[in-house]
Amino acid sequence: TGRIDVIANEIKKNPAREARYLYADKPYNYDYPVIIFKKDRTDITKAEDLFGKKVIIAPGTSYADSLEKFNSENGNKVIPVYTGNDTTMESIFSDIINGRGDAAVENPVAAEILIRDKNYPLKCIKLDENLVNPAFIIFRKNKKGQHLKELFDAALEEIRADGTLSKLAIKWFGTDTSVRSE
């Protein structure tokens, strides 16, 4: 429609988007999908413990992609339970607490903040150390989009080099999400 020039909301790369949009040269953020489950469970300590369990996931998200990739690489032993497109993380957490699902796969920073702030009886562990989600800013594929991309790439590189990006990540997320952890 020509109304949007830039999208900045944890956008992950995929072939369909790459065909339609310009991606910033480098990601501004990295996250690792986490498994969220009831705090008192002792049967979930690693991703493989999800085999045979119902895992709540929002369709079309990078977290769904991560779970689906993990599942396909491991014999499709996880039972995905897809939510509606308008489902909130709070409703997913409620479904876990009420037993409609055993676990969920979600954004690590948002999950940890919500669990802490709402005092949910839940905890998180990384789904798989190898499933990192780099997040990008994307731009419309046209002359204006190319110009905005070039401006953004230069600004991002500047704040990455002077440490501002790292400081902002730590201030707002409690950890440096601007670099890929090893």
N, C-alpha and C positions, 0 to 999 in steps of 0.2 A: 504493500500500500504506500510505501515511501514515507511513512510517519516515524520510523525508528531508524536511527543511524548506528547505535551502539547497544550491545547487550552485555551486561556485566552482572552475572549471577551464577558463579560456580559452573560455567559452561565447559563441558568436556568435549574433546574431539571425537567425532565419528564421521564416517564417509558422507552421510547425507548432509550434515552441516557443512563439511568442508567444500562440498559442491556449491553451496549457496552463499557462504559467508567467507570473509577474510578473517583469519585468526591473528592475534598478536603474535610476535615472533617467539615470545617466551611466556610461560605461565606465571601468574602472579601469586598462585597459591597451590599447595599440594595437600591432599588429605588421603587418609587410608580408611576405607569403609570399616565400620565397627559392628560387632554383633552386640545387640542389646538384649538382655534377658533378666529374669528375676534374680535379685541379689542373693537369695537363699538357695539357688540351684547349685548343685555341686557336679552335675553331669555335663556342663558346658565349660570347657577350659581352652578349647581350640576349635578351629573351623570344622574339622572332621567330626566333632561332636554334634554337628547339626544334621548328620545323616539320619534319616527317618523322622526328623522333626519338622513341624510347620513353621516356616519363616515368613513373616509378614514383610512385604516389599511394595513400594509404590512403583507402578509400571512406568517404563520409559525414562527412569532416572539412571544416573551413572552407578548408583548403588544397586539397582536391579541388574544392570549390565555386569557389575562385579560379581554378584551372587550367581547369575546365570553362567558366567564364565567359569567360576569355581565349580559350580554344579556339573557343567558339561565335562570339565576336566577330571571329575571324580565319579563318573558313572550315574549322574542324575539321581543321587541318593537323598538330596534335600527336597522337601516338599514346599515349593513356593506358594504363598497365599498373597495374591495381588489385591491391593486396595483400590479404591476409586481414585480418580485423578485429583480430587479436591480434599483428600484425606490429610489431616495434620499429623505432625509428629506426636502431639499429645494424644490423639485418638489411637495411634499405633501403640503407644505406651500403655494406654488403657486396655487395649486388646491383649497385650502381653500379661498385664497384671490380672486381668479377668480370665485368663486361660484360653482365649480364642486363638492364640498362637504361642509357640514356645519361645520365639525370639524374633528379632527384626534386624535388618541391615540398613544402616543409616550413616549420616554425616557425623564424624566424631566430635567436632567442636560443638555443634548445635545440640547433639545428644547429651554430652557431658554437662553443658550449661543447664539444659532443661532438667536433667535428673537432679542436679545440685539445687537449682533454684526452686523447684517444685517438691523437692524431697521425695522423689519417686523411689520405691524399693527395687531399683534396677541397677545394673552395672554394665560396663562395656569392655570388650576385648577386641583387638584387631582381627578382622576377618582373615587376612592373609598378608603377610609382609610384602609379597610381590605385587599386590593389587593397589598400586598408587593411582590416585586420580589427580592429574594436573588440571588446574582450572585456568581458563583463558578468557580474555575479553574478545568479543567478536564484533565485526563491522560489516556494514552492507558492502556488497561487491560492486562498487562503482568508484568514480573518481574522488568523490567526497569521502567515501569510506576509506580509500587508500590513503588519502591525506590525513584523516583522523588516526588511522592505524600508525602511520609514521610518527605523528606527534606523540601518541600514546607509547609506542615502543621506546622512543627517546626518553620520555619522562619516567617510564618504569625502570629503564636501565640506570637513570640518574639516582632514583631513590633506592634502588637495590644497591648500587655502588657506595652511596654515602651512609647506608645502614638504616635509613628511614623506614623502608618497607619491613624490615625485620623488627624494628622497634614498635611499629604499629601493630604487627601481628601479635607480638608478645603482650602489648597493652590490651588489646581487645579480645584475644583468644587464649592468652595464658601460655602460649607456645609459639615458636617460630614456624609458622605455616608457609613462609615464603621460600623455604628451601626443602628439598627432598631429603628426608631423614634416611639414614642408612641402617 
